[in-house]
Amino acid sequence: MADEGFKRKLTAVLSADAVEYSRLMAEDETSTVKTIATYREIISSLIKQHRGRVVDSPGDNVLAEFSSVVDAVQCAVAVQNEIQTRNAELAENRRMEFRIGVNLGDVIDEDDRIYGDGVNIAARLESLADPGGICVSKTAFDQIETKLPLGYEYIGEQRVKNIPKPVGAYRVLMKPEAVGKVIGEKRFLGRFSRRAALAAIIILFIAAGGLVGWNIYLQQSKKVKAASEGNTEYPLLDKPSIAVLPFVNMSGDSGQEYFSDGITEQIITALSKTPKLFVIARNSTFTYKGKAVKVQQVGRELGVKYVLEGSVRKAKDTVRITAQLIDAQTGSHLWADQYDRKLKDIFAIQDEITLQINTALQVELTKGDQARMRARGTDNLEAYLKASQGLEYFFRFNSDDNIKARQLAQEAIALDPNYAYGYSLLGWTYMNDVMFHWTKSPKEYLKKALELGQKALALDEGQETAHRLVGTVYLVKRQPGKAIGEFERAVAVAPSSSFAHAGMGQILIEMGRPEEAVTALEKAVRLNPFPPIWFLTVLGRAYFFAGNYGEAIKVYQKCLHIAPTGMKARAELAAAYALSGRKEEAHNITAEILKINPRFTVEDFLHGIWSRNQDLKNLLADGLRKAGLE
């Protein structure tokens, strides 16, 4: 036999390769060699920490193997997070990104080297990954689908060089809002798959015809089972509570996603402005985007009684919007309607939907309530569309898309110089640059963000996002007295804004009022049950500062479940264990910290946390030292 004498084994293979390495070398060989050496050392260290073995590291590539796919993918995530952090310290044209591929496959093991298709597939997958991204094979995905706090995007069967059969591939989605999602996956049944797929396409084609599709949609929705109050994750409130699911884009053009998402965003924003409703945040409802979920599941997981769902079809200068309001407890439809209008009437449609929801929920609105809910800042359709598209780029939270969001916000303002939301969105793009360290001029960008936020408020005092923007600038500038005033106004304008409550909590910690911070942050998490991880980090810190170490420990553990490599949550967890008298658990966490970073010091950690509250820092220092850290 051709492979006689060779040892074969099944192993997880990780292949990492630097992006545009040749360009970097051509521009500056010395700096590039220094960077690749540093990054190769970081990658090798993380591979060892995740129980892997570096097999080879020629040039700009690193090849490693792991006995566990979970370890391999956790390592890949840790590598990309660490490289992103290091790149933030470099000039943009000197940043070195990596693509990573992970495969579970059969390899030949000879003299501590591995060969074969298992290795080749990992290398090919790496080339399919985005810069700074990770791509895994179907064999690897099957091992990790439910084991890691990640999301995935199925990119189909890929034909790769020198591999006879197509390879199923998935991109790994590392943002917190993607956790649990599998986008684009199509699962067919056996030998009837082609026939089933054809049937599905025919059905969708018929549904796209219009009213027939809408009637089918309504009839199918009536089959939804009810959710019992006893199965909710949160107790229902004494006021109507509602979640607005992302409206489905029925236009047949993925480029129109921003339009359907923008309508969802506008409805959520309008509803959140009345204190008589409890409205779940966009971040949480958008975790269901692209998923076939049952209303009772949404009601149970978000702790709401009502769910709004719908669809949008935009074609040239016309738009069709369908919407239905469902009681998640009884499964009954409280209200449903369809709007066939000219595109220029989009604002009137949004107003009608929000008013119809309030009527169906028997919420009595004052004239002031109605005015606040209708405040849009512009009647210029093109300006509105530019801002909606900009918002889509903004929520991707990367430097390139942030620049696109800024350009679209500027175009919206050019179309309507009195568009308050346009100025607010533009200001937030500058704030993102500061918070994510995407700019070398943070002071200048903070000044721009403040000026734009104040301009937005001068045009529309009811701009909740602008109040938060101005408040955030003051918070970064260490002016908590001014910051809390803006966040109080944000809460007054939009009582269901989870970000306003979370920002309030962060400021209250700085002001030495941790008990009040806990109240604000608990409200933020209740409004946003699938929150950004910083909500939880700050909530844990508020509990910790208030001396409620038991609750702080629970929250920090949730943080580590979402982001297993998080150092701040891990260190503060060790301090909470130590101060609560759980010494053995504190020392176990300390051992993990020193394994990840042998050079960890209490002083460096305290310098790295965002707070000037010396009482909080002293308490953290005491806990960390009692946990065995120096």
C-alpha positions in Angstrom: 0.0 0.0 0.0 1.2 3.5 -0.8 0.9 4.7 2.8 2.2 1.6 4.5 4.2 2.4 7.6 2.5 5.8 8.0 0.4 6.6 11.1 -3.0 8.0 10.5 -5.2 9.9 12.9 -8.3 12.1 13.1 -7.3 15.6 14.3 -8.5 19.2 14.3 -6.2 21.3 12.0 -5.8 25.1 12.3 -4.2 27.1 9.4 -3.5 30.8 9.9 -2.1 33.0 7.1 -1.3 36.8 7.1 -3.3 39.0 4.7 -1.4 41.1 2.1 2.0 40.0 3.5 3.8 40.7 0.2 2.5 44.3 0.2 3.6 44.9 3.7 7.0 43.5 3.0 7.4 45.6 -0.1 6.5 48.8 1.8 8.6 48.2 4.9 10.5 44.9 5.3 11.9 45.7 8.8 8.6 46.6 10.4 6.8 43.7 8.7 9.4 41.1 9.9 9.2 42.6 13.4 5.4 42.4 13.4 5.1 38.9 11.9 7.6 37.7 14.5 5.6 39.2 17.4 2.3 37.9 16.0 3.7 34.4 15.4 4.8 34.3 19.0 1.4 35.4 20.2 -0.4 32.8 18.0 2.0 30.0 19.2 1.4 31.0 22.8 -2.4 30.9 22.4 -2.2 27.6 20.6 -0.3 26.1 23.6 -2.8 27.7 26.0 -5.6 25.9 24.2 -3.9 22.6 24.3 -2.7 22.6 20.7 0.6 22.0 19.0 2.4 24.1 16.4 3.2 21.8 13.6 4.9 24.3 11.2 5.3 28.1 10.9 6.8 28.9 7.5 6.9 32.5 6.4 3.6 34.2 7.1 1.7 30.9 7.9 1.1 29.0 11.1 -0.1 25.4 11.1 -1.3 23.7 14.3 -3.2 20.6 15.4 -5.6 20.0 18.3 -7.2 16.9 19.7 -10.5 18.9 20.2 -12.3 21.0 17.6 -13.7 23.1 20.4 -10.2 24.0 21.6 -9.1 24.8 18.0 -12.0 27.2 17.4 -11.7 28.8 20.8 -8.0 29.3 20.0 -8.9 30.9 16.6 -11.3 33.3 18.3 -8.7 34.2 20.9 -6.1 34.8 18.2 -8.3 37.1 16.1 -9.3 39.1 19.2 -5.7 39.5 20.4 -4.5 40.5 16.9 -7.3 43.1 16.6 -6.3 44.6 19.9 -2.6 44.7 18.8 -3.5 46.2 15.4 -5.3 49.1 17.0 -1.9 50.3 18.2 -0.5 50.4 14.7 -0.9 52.8 11.8 -3.7 51.5 9.5 -1.4 50.7 6.6 0.9 48.7 8.9 -1.8 46.5 10.4 -1.4 42.8 9.8 -4.6 40.7 9.7 -4.9 36.9 9.5 -7.3 34.5 7.9 -7.9 31.3 9.8 -9.3 27.9 8.6 -10.2 25.0 10.9 -10.9 21.5 9.7 -11.6 18.1 11.4 -10.1 15.5 9.1 -7.9 12.5 8.7 -4.1 13.2 8.4 -0.9 11.3 8.1 1.4 11.8 11.1 5.2 11.4 10.3 8.0 12.7 12.4 5.8 15.2 14.3 4.6 16.6 10.9 1.1 16.1 9.5 0.1 15.8 5.8 -2.9 14.9 3.7 -6.3 16.2 2.7 -7.2 17.1 6.3 -4.4 19.7 6.2 -5.1 20.8 2.7 -8.7 21.5 3.4 -7.8 23.6 6.5 -5.5 25.7 4.2 -8.2 26.1 1.6 -10.8 27.1 4.2 -8.4 29.7 5.5 -8.3 31.4 2.0 -12.2 31.6 2.2 -12.2 33.5 5.5 -12.4 37.2 5.6 -9.4 39.2 6.9 -9.6 38.9 10.7 -12.1 36.1 10.3 -12.4 32.3 10.7 -13.8 29.7 8.4 -14.6 26.1 9.5 -15.5 22.9 7.6 -18.8 21.1 8.0 -17.0 18.3 9.8 -15.7 20.9 12.3 -19.0 22.7 12.6 -20.9 19.6 13.5 -18.6 19.3 16.6 -19.1 22.9 17.8 -22.5 24.1 16.7 -24.0 24.2 20.2 -20.9 24.1 22.3 -19.5 27.7 21.9 -21.0 31.1 22.3 -20.7 31.9 18.6 -22.8 32.3 15.4 -22.1 30.8 12.0 -22.9 31.7 8.4 -23.1 28.7 6.0 -21.4 29.6 2.7 -22.2 26.4 0.8 -20.3 23.6 -0.7 -17.0 25.0 -1.8 -14.9 23.4 -4.6 -11.3 23.8 -3.4 -8.0 23.1 -5.2 -6.8 19.5 -5.2 -9.8 18.2 -3.2 -12.1 16.0 -5.3 -15.3 16.6 -3.5 -16.9 20.0 -2.5 -16.3 21.0 1.1 -19.2 22.4 3.2 -18.0 25.6 4.9 -19.1 28.1 7.5 -17.9 31.5 8.5 -17.6 32.0 12.2 -19.6 35.1 13.5 -17.9 36.4 16.7 -20.1 39.4 17.6 -22.2 38.9 20.7 -25.4 39.5 18.8 -24.7 36.6 16.5 -24.5 34.0 19.3 -26.7 30.9 18.5 -27.4 32.0 14.9 -26.8 29.8 11.9 -27.4 32.0 8.9 -28.0 30.7 5.3 -28.0 27.0 6.2 -30.4 24.8 4.2 -31.0 21.3 5.3 -32.7 18.9 2.9 -34.0 15.4 3.3 -32.1 12.6 1.6 -32.7 11.7 -2.0 -35.8 14.0 -2.3 -33.7 17.1 -1.6 -33.7 18.5 -5.1 -37.4 17.9 -5.5 -38.1 19.5 -2.1 -36.0 22.5 -3.0 -37.8 22.9 -6.3 -41.1 22.8 -4.6 -40.0 25.3 -2.0 -38.8 27.7 -4.8 -42.2 27.3 -6.6 -44.1 28.1 -3.4 -42.0 31.1 -2.7 -42.5 32.3 -6.3 -46.2 32.0 -5.9 -46.1 33.8 -2.5 -44.2 36.6 -4.1 -47.3 37.3 -6.2 -48.8 39.5 -3.6 -52.1 39.1 -1.9 -52.2 35.4 -2.1 -48.9 35.2 -0.3 -50.2 37.6 2.4 -53.3 35.4 3.0 -51.1 32.3 3.3 -48.8 34.2 5.7 -51.8 35.1 7.9 -53.3 31.6 7.9 -49.9 30.1 8.8 -49.4 32.6 11.6 -52.7 31.7 13.2 -51.3 28.2 13.8 -48.8 29.5 16.3 -49.1 27.9 19.7 -49.6 30.0 22.8 -47.0 30.6 25.5 -48.0 30.2 29.1 -47.0 32.9 31.5 -45.3 30.2 33.7 -42.8 29.5 30.9 -41.4 33.0 30.6 -37.8 33.7 31.4 -38.9 37.0 33.0 -42.2 37.7 34.9 -44.6 39.8 32.9 -45.0 43.4 33.8 -48.0 45.4 34.9 -47.9 47.4 31.6 -48.2 46.1 28.0 -44.9 44.6 27.0 -44.0 44.1 23.3 -41.2 42.8 21.1 -40.9 44.0 17.5 -39.3 41.3 15.3 -37.3 42.3 12.3 -39.6 42.9 9.4 -38.9 40.4 6.6 -37.4 41.8 3.4 -39.7 40.3 0.7 -38.1 42.5 -2.1 -36.0 39.6 -3.5 -33.0 41.9 -3.2 -30.6 41.6 -0.2 -29.5 45.1 -0.9 -32.9 46.2 0.5 -32.3 44.8 4.0 -31.4 48.2 5.3 -34.9 49.4 4.3 -36.9 46.7 6.1 -34.5 47.0 9.1 -34.9 50.7 9.1 -38.7 50.4 9.3 -38.3 48.0 12.2 -35.9 50.4 13.9 -38.4 53.3 13.4 -41.3 51.4 14.9 -39.2 50.3 18.0 -38.0 53.9 18.4 -41.5 55.3 18.2 -43.0 52.8 20.6 -40.1 53.2 23.1 -41.1 56.9 23.6 -44.3 56.2 25.5 -43.9 55.4 29.2 -47.1 53.4 29.0 -45.4 50.6 27.0 -42.4 48.3 27.8 -40.5 47.8 24.5 -37.7 45.3 24.0 -34.5 46.7 22.5 -33.5 46.3 18.9 -30.3 44.3 19.8 -32.4 41.6 21.4 -35.2 41.3 18.8 -32.6 41.3 15.9 -31.1 38.1 17.3 -34.1 36.4 15.7 -33.4 37.9 12.3 -33.4 35.2 9.6 -34.7 32.6 12.0 -38.0 30.7 11.8 -39.1 31.3 15.4 -42.4 30.7 17.1 -44.1 33.6 18.8 -44.3 31.7 22.1 -40.6 31.2 22.1 -40.0 35.0 21.6 -42.6 35.7 24.4 -40.9 33.3 26.7 -37.3 34.3 26.1 -37.9 38.0 26.1 -40.6 38.1 28.8 -43.2 39.9 26.7 -46.9 39.4 26.2 -47.1 40.8 22.7 -45.1 40.3 19.5 -45.3 42.4 16.3 -44.1 40.8 13.1 -44.4 41.7 9.5 -42.8 42.0 6.0 -41.7 44.7 3.6 -41.7 44.6 -0.2 -40.2 47.7 -1.9 -40.3 48.0 -5.7 -39.3 51.2 -7.4 -41.6 53.9 -6.0 -44.1 51.6 -4.3 -44.0 49.7 -1.0 -46.1 47.0 0.6 -45.9 46.5 4.3 -47.8 43.8 6.2 -47.9 43.8 10.0 -49.6 41.7 12.7 -49.8 41.9 16.4 -50.0 38.6 18.3 -50.7 37.8 21.9 -47.9 35.4 22.8 -49.9 33.9 25.6 -53.1 33.0 23.8 -51.7 32.9 20.2 -54.6 35.1 19.0 -54.2 38.0 16.6 -55.1 41.3 18.1 -54.6 43.2 14.8 -53.3 42.7 11.3 -53.1 45.0 8.3 -51.5 45.5 4.9 -50.4 48.8 3.4 -50.0 49.3 -0.3 -48.7 52.8 -0.8 -46.3 55.0 -2.7 -42.8 55.0 -1.2 -43.2 58.7 -0.3 -45.9 57.7 2.1 -43.6 55.5 4.3 -43.6 58.0 7.2 -47.4 57.9 7.3 -47.4 54.1 7.3 -45.0 54.0 10.2 -47.2 56.4 12.2 -50.3 54.3 11.4 -48.7 51.1 12.5 -47.5 52.6 15.9 -50.9 54.2 16.5 -52.7 50.9 15.6 -50.5 49.0 18.1 -51.3 51.4 20.9 -55.0 51.2 20.1 -55.0 47.4 20.0 -53.2 47.4 23.4 -55.7 49.9 24.8 -53.0 52.4 25.5 -54.5 55.9 25.7 -52.1 58.4 24.2 -52.0 62.1 24.9 -51.3 64.6 22.2 -47.8 64.9 23.5 -47.3 61.1 23.3 -48.5 61.2 19.7 -46.2 64.1 18.8 -43.1 62.3 20.3 -43.9 59.1 18.5 -44.2 60.8 15.2 -41.0 62.9 15.5 -38.7 61.8 12.7 -36.6 64.8 12.0 -37.2 64.8 8.3 -39.8 64.6 5.6 -37.1 64.1 2.9 -37.4 60.5 1.8 -33.9 60.4 0.3 -32.4 61.7 3.5 -34.3 59.1 5.5 -33.1 56.3 3.2 -29.5 57.5 3.4 -29.7 57.5 7.2 -31.3 54.0 7.3 -28.6 52.6 5.1 -26.0 54.4 7.2 -27.4 52.8 10.3 -27.0 49.3 8.8 -23.3 50.0 8.2 -23.0 51.5 11.7 -24.2 48.4 13.4 -21.5 46.3 11.8 -19.0 47.8 14.2 -15.8 47.8 12.1 -13.7 50.6 10.9 -14.4 50.4 7.2 -18.2 50.2 7.6 -18.1 53.0 10.2 -16.6 55.2 7.5 -19.4 54.2 5.1 -21.9 55.0 7.8 -20.3 58.5 8.2 -20.4 59.1 4.5 -24.1 58.2 4.3 -25.0 60.4 7.3 -23.2 63.3 5.7 -25.2 62.7 2.5 -28.4 62.6 4.5 -27.5 66.0 6.1 -26.7 67.4 2.7 -30.2 66.4 1.5 -31.8 67.9 4.6 -29.6 70.3 6.7 -32.3 70.2 9.5 -32.3 66.5 9.9 -31.5 66.0 13.6 -31.1 62.2 13.4 -28.5 62.7 10.6 -26.3 64.8 12.9 -26.8 62.3 15.7 -25.8 59.3 13.5 -22.8 61.3 12.2 -21.7 62.1 15.7 -21.9 58.5 16.8 -19.6 57.4 14.0 -16.9 59.8 15.5 -17.7 58.4 18.9 -17.2 54.8 17.6 -13.7 55.8 16.3 -12.8 57.0 19.8 -14.2 54.1 21.7 -12.8 51.4 19.4 -9.4 53.2 19.0 -9.9 53.6 15.3 -8.5 57.2 15.3 -5.2 58.8 16.1 -7.0 62.0 17.0 -9.4 61.1 19.9 -9.6 64.6 21.3 -10.6 66.1 17.9 -13.1 63.3 17.3 -14.6 63.8 20.8 -15.0 67.5 20.0 -16.8 66.7 16.7 -19.1 64.2 18.4 -20.1 66.7 21.0 -20.7 69.5 18.5 -22.8 67.1 16.3 -24.8 65.9 19.3 -25.5 69.4 20.4 -26.5 70.4 16.9 -29.0 67.5 16.8 -30.5 68.6 20.1 -30.8 72.2 18.9 -32.9 70.9 16.0 -34.9 68.3 18.1 -34.7 68.2 21.9 -36.5 64.8 21.7 -33.5 63.0 20.0 -32.8 60.2 22.6 -29.7 59.1 20.6 -28.3 62.7 20.7 -28.8 62.9 24.4 -26.9 59.7 24.8 -24.2 60.8 22.5 -23.6 64.1 24.4 -23.8 62.2 27.7 -21.2 59.6 26.5 -18.8 62.4 25.4 -19.1 64.0 28.9 -18.5 60.5 30.5 -15.4 60.0 28.4 -14.2 63.5 29.3 -14.7 62.6 33.0 -17.5 65.0 33.6 -20.1 62.7 35.3 -22.2 65.6 36.6 -22.9 66.8 33.0 -23.2 63.2 31.7 -25.9 62.1 34.1 -28.1 65.1 33.1 -28.0 64.0 29.5 -28.8 60.4 30.3 -31.7 61.5 32.5 -33.1 63.4 29.6 -32.6 60.4 27.3 -34.6 58.2 29.8 -37.3 60.8 30.0 -37.5 61.0 26.2 -37.4 57.2 25.6 -38.3 55.3 28.8 -37.7 51.9 27.0 -34.2 52.8 25.8 -31.9 50.1 27.3 -28.8 52.0 26.3 -30.0 55.1 28.2 -30.5 53.0 31.3 -27.2 51.2 30.9 -25.3 54.5 30.4 -27.0 55.9 33.5 -25.7 52.9 35.4 -22.2 53.4 34.3 -22.2 57.1 35.3 -23.7 56.2 38.7 -20.8 53.8 39.4 -18.4 56.7 38.6 -20.3 58.9 41.1 -20.0 56.3 43.9 -23.7 55.3 43.8 -23.5 51.6 43.1 -27.0 50.6 44.5 -28.7 53.1 42.1 -26.4 51.8 39.3 -27.6 48.3 39.9 -31.2 49.4 39.5 -30.5 51.2 36.3 -28.5 48.3 34.8 -31.0 45.7 35.8 -33.6 47.7 33.9 -31.3 47.9 30.9 -30.8 44.1 30.8 -34.6 43.6 31.3 -35.2 45.8 28.3 -32.4 44.1 26.3 -32.5 40.4 27.4 -29.7 39.5 24.9 -27.5 42.5 25.8 -24.1 43.7 24.5 -21.5 42.2 26.8 -20.6 45.6 28.3 -24.0 45.8 29.9 -23.2 42.7 31.9 -19.6 43.7 32.7 -20.8 47.0 34.1 -23.7 45.3 36.0 -21.2 42.9 37.5 -19.1 45.8 38.6 -22.1 47.6 40.1 -23.0 44.5 42.2 -19.3 44.2 43.2 -19.0 47.8 44.2 -22.3 47.5 46.2 -20.8 44.5 48.1 -23.3 42.0 46.6 -20.5 39.6 45.6 -22.9 36.7 45.0 -24.8 38.5 42.2 -21.5 39.9 40.9 -20.2 36.3 40.5 -23.3 35.2 38.6 -23.0 38.1 36.2 -19.2 37.6 35.6 -19.8 33.9 34.9 -22.3 34.9 32.2 -19.7 37.3 30.7 -17.2 34.5 30.5 -19.8 32.2 28.9 -20.3 34.8 26.2 -16.6 35.7 25.8 -14.5 32.9 27.2 -11.2 34.8 26.8 -12.4 38.0 28.6 -9.7 39.1 31.1 -11.6 41.9 32.8 -14.5 39.7 33.8 -12.1 36.9 34.8 -10.1 39.2 37.1 -13.1 40.8 38.7 -14.6 37.3 39.2 -11.4 36.3 41.1 -11.7 39.5 43.3 -15.4 38.8 44.0 -14.7 35.2 45.0 -11.9 36.3 47.3 -13.9 39.0 49.0 -16.9 36.6 49.5 -14.6 34.1 51.3 -14.6 31.6 48.4 -10.8 31.3 48.5 -10.4 28.0 46.6 -12.5 29.3 43.6 -10.6 32.6 43.7 -7.2 30.8 43.5 -8.5 28.6 40.6 -9.5 31.7 38.6 -6.1 33.3 39.5 -4.4 30.2 38.0 -6.3 30.7 34.8 -5.4 34.3 34.7 -1.7 33.6 35.1 -1.8 30.8 32.5 -3.3 33.3 30.0 -1.0 36.1 31.0 2.0 35.2 33.2 2.9 38.9 33.4 -0.4 40.0 34.9 -0.1 42.6 37.6 -2.8 44.3 39.7 -1.4 47.7 38.9 -1.6 47.2 35.2 -5.1 45.8 35.4 -6.4 48.8 37.4 -4.7 51.1 35.0 -6.5 49.4 32.1 -10.1 49.5 33.5 -12.2 52.5 32.5 -12.9 54.2 35.8 -11.6 57.0 37.9 -13.5 56.0 41.0 -10.7 55.4 43.5 -13.0 53.6 46.0 -13.9 51.1 43.3 -10.3 50.6 42.3 -9.2 50.1 46.0 -11.9 47.5 46.4 -10.8 45.7 43.2 -7.1 45.8 44.3 -8.0 44.3 47.7 -9.9 41.5 46.1 -7.3 40.7 43.5 -4.5 40.6 46.1 -6.6 38.3 48.3 -7.0 36.1 45.3 -3.3 35.7 45.1 -2.4 38.3 42.4 0.3 40.9 42.8 
